Amino acid sequence: MSYKSIIVNLAIDAPPAPIVRVGIELAERFGARLVGLAAADVPPLVATSDGMVYEGEIMQIQRREIEKRLAELRAEFERLVPASISSEWGQAVCSPTRFLSVSARAADLVVTAGSSGENVFRAVDIGSLALGAGRPVLVTADNVEHVPARTVLIAWKDTREARRAIADAVPFLAKANEVVVATMDTDRDETIRDSLADVAVFLKHHGIKARTELIAGEADGERLLTFARSIHADLIVSGAYGHSRLREWAFGGITRTLVEESGIGRFMSY
């Protein structure tokens, strides 16, 4: 198993070079085709506090500005990607989250930087992307040009999402120097230890040696991140939204903590 087609998302308001270089390195590592995508949308007509609305002319100006920026991103993508890598480009004036989610049907992996703002018309909503893409989403740490994935932490919970994430991450896990499968537990339930052992056996069948860890305490995103830093993990593999998304975002949740993390790469599947 390998990734044969990788999408890299270029945020309209962020410098493109770092994320493009991440995509180039991954395409070379896995022998994959690289697809660069970028999108932004014009906000709909809205009333202001003065009762004014955006007029058609203003919206056209905004659209032209977006199209100009998309052309600049395309030029930079095509300049940076070497001829040795098969590549293509796609762009749209529409919701960046929707464009990326729809385009993911033609790829094995979606790569994006962390959130570049809360404007949903110009930045990808990573949570919605993880839910809607139907493909694994790799969110890079801030200001990086490579995803080494030398030490990978698998945040294990016996859910469909976590099982899917591990299977999706096999190409990364197979190239890692160290793989740690960890879960958090307060009851020291023997079935949890059994599930950890089963994951280790699954990975062994794929030629991946992994050790297991049981982290004492309630399931908590900050506790997971503290453990990740203690083992110097540079990639965390997890299922996204083991509970309902509404509950995750209202009360915190490990997925939300991981989405908001910026110092470690995160690989999520749903």
C-alpha positions, 0 to 999 in steps of 0.5 A: 500500500502507498499513496499514489495521488496527494493533494496539497492545499494552498491557503489563499492568505498564507505563503505557498512555499512551505506547504508546497515543499511538504507536498514535494517531499511527500510525493518523492517519498511515496512516488506519488502524483502531486495535485495543488489546489487553492480556493476562496469565495466571495462572501454573500450579500450581507447587511451591515450595522448601517443597513448597507449591503455588499453591492454587485460591483464590490463583489466583482472586485473581490472576485477579481482579487481572488482570481488574481491571487489564485493565479499567483498561487498557481504560478508559484506551485508550478515554479516550485514543483520539479519536472520529475514529479507528475503534477497538476493544478486546480482552483475555484472561486468557492468554499475552500473546504467544499472544494478540497472535500470534493476534490479528495475523491481523486486522491489518497491523501489530503495535506494542509497546513493548520488553520490560517484564520477563521474566515470560512470563505478564505480558510479551510475548516479542518474539522469539516474537512476531516469529516467530509473528505472521505480520505485521510487528512494530514495537517502539518505543524506550523512553519515546516517544509517537511514531515519526517514522521520518524517517531509516530504516536498512534492515539488509540481508541477502539473505534471505527475512526481509529481503526480507519486511521491506522490502516490509512497511515500504514505508508507513514508507519512503515517508514517510521523509526519508532511507532508507539500505540497509546491509549488513555485509561482510568479503569485498567480494563483488561480489554483495553490492553487486549485491543492494544495488543491486537493493534500491535499484531496488525502492524506486525503483519505489515512489517511494522514494529510497534510498542504499546503504552497505557496512559493513566488518567481520563481521556484528555487532549492535553494529556495526549499531547504531553505524552507525544512531546515526551517521546518526541513524536513528530506525527500523531495518528488518530481517528477524528470525532469518536463522539458526535462532532457537536459534543466534541466542539461544545465540550472540548474533546481530543479531536478539537485539541489536535485540530488546534495543536500547531507544533506536531503534525496530525494525521486524521481519518474519519 
